[in-house]
Amino acid sequence: MRAKLRQQSGETLAEVLVAFAVLALFATLFLGAVRFADRMNLVIETEEETVTGILQSLYAGEGQVTQHPAEEYTFLTPDGTPAFSIQPPRQTVTLTVEEGGQERQYSFRRFAGEAEP
């Protein structure tokens, strides 16, 4: 029995304490990363709701539409001769959206609407 008690194999109390301290450090870092990811997920969901609302308003035809004169776009062949030209009507749509109690304006440019004669 005395030979078993005098054996030097195994961990000392200091080694066990250091192992638990390292484990606690890693657990703290992991939980901090999980909390950060959860907060970022909440921010992303809020932004996604805002963008979805803006796009729904845009496609529903809401907002102030400003017509601009059509510009001519000419497409060339590889040798540089004109292949064809188009004059799409151009619009700017301005939406006013309430976000967090504040009104913000967003402007979108699009090629749509009735062609000018």
C-alpha positions as a printed Julia matrix, in Angstrom:
117×3 Matrix{Float64}:
   0.0    0.0     0.0
   2.84   2.39    0.81
   4.32   1.88   -2.65
   1.05   2.94   -4.18
   0.93   6.12   -2.1
   4.49   7.07   -3.02
   3.86   6.78   -6.78
   4.5   10.09   -8.57
   2.07   9.54  -11.47
  -1.05  11.69  -11.8
  -1.79  15.41  -11.78
  -0.91  17.85   -9.08
  -3.43  20.25   -7.61
  -1.78  23.14   -9.52
  -2.18  21.32  -12.84
  -5.86  20.67  -12.17
  -6.45  24.32  -11.24
  -4.68  25.54  -14.41
  -6.75  23.14  -16.52
  -9.99  24.45  -14.98
  -8.84  28.07  -15.48
  -8.12  27.41  -19.17
 -11.5   25.66  -19.53
 -13.25  28.62  -17.88
 -11.44  31.04  -20.21
 -12.52  29.11  -23.31
 -16.11  28.85  -22.03
 -16.19  32.62  -21.42
 -14.89  33.35  -24.92
 -17.37  30.92  -26.47
 -20.35  32.39  -24.61
 -19.26  35.92  -25.57
 -19.11  34.88  -29.22
 -22.57  33.31  -28.98
 -24.03  36.48  -27.44
 -22.38  38.65  -30.11
 -23.77  36.42  -32.87
 -27.24  36.62  -31.31
 -27.1   40.44  -31.21
 -25.9   40.61  -34.83
 -28.72  38.26  -35.86
 -31.24  40.63  -34.25
 -29.71  43.62  -36.08
 -29.82  41.75  -39.39
 -33.47  40.77  -38.86
 -34.37  44.41  -38.17
 -32.53  45.61  -41.27
 -34.14  42.87  -43.34
 -37.61  43.97  -42.21
 -36.77  47.57  -43.12
 -35.47  46.66  -46.58
 -38.44  44.36  -47.21
 -40.82  47.19  -46.3
 -39.01  49.6   -48.62
 -39.09  47.14  -51.52
 -42.77  46.35  -50.95
 -43.54  50.08  -51.02
 -41.46  50.5   -54.16
 -43.15  47.66  -56.03
 -46.6   48.7   -54.81
 -46.16  51.97  -56.69
 -45.9   54.16  -53.62
 -43.58  57.11  -53.52
 -43.04  60.17  -55.64
 -42.11  59.38  -59.25
 -40.07  61.87  -61.26
 -39.8   61.35  -65.03
 -36.49  62.2   -66.69
 -35.77  62.63  -70.39
 -34.75  59.4   -72.06
 -31.09  58.97  -72.86
 -29.9   57.15  -75.94
 -27.77  54.05  -75.49
 -25.99  52.72  -78.57
 -24.67  49.15  -78.68
 -21.69  48.45  -80.91
 -20.5   45.37  -82.73
 -16.94  44.1   -82.1
 -15.64  46.09  -85.08
 -17.1   49.33  -83.66
 -20.08  49.86  -85.97
 -23.42  50.65  -84.29
 -25.61  47.56  -83.93
 -28.71  49.21  -82.43
 -29.8   52.04  -80.12
 -32.42  52.27  -77.41
 -33.96  55.17  -75.51
 -35.46  53.76  -72.33
 -37.56  56.11  -70.2
 -35.85  56.93  -66.91
 -37.54  57.54  -63.55
 -36.5   58.42  -60.03
 -38.73  57.06  -57.27
 -38.45  58.71  -53.86
 -39.88  56.83  -50.88
 -40.31  58.22  -47.38
 -40.07  55.49  -44.75
 -40.4   55.74  -40.99
 -37.62  53.93  -39.17
 -37.37  54.0   -35.41
 -39.51  57.09  -35.09
 -37.57  59.01  -37.74
 -38.48  59.57  -41.36
 -35.84  58.68  -43.94
 -35.95  59.19  -47.68
 -34.67  56.67  -50.2
 -34.26  57.4   -53.9
 -34.19  54.72  -56.59
 -33.47  55.19  -60.27
 -35.09  52.85  -62.72
 -35.71  52.52  -66.42
 -39.48  52.2   -66.57
 -42.66  54.01  -67.38
 -44.07  55.36  -70.58
 -41.7   56.23  -73.39
 -41.66  59.87  -74.36
 -42.75  60.55  -77.94
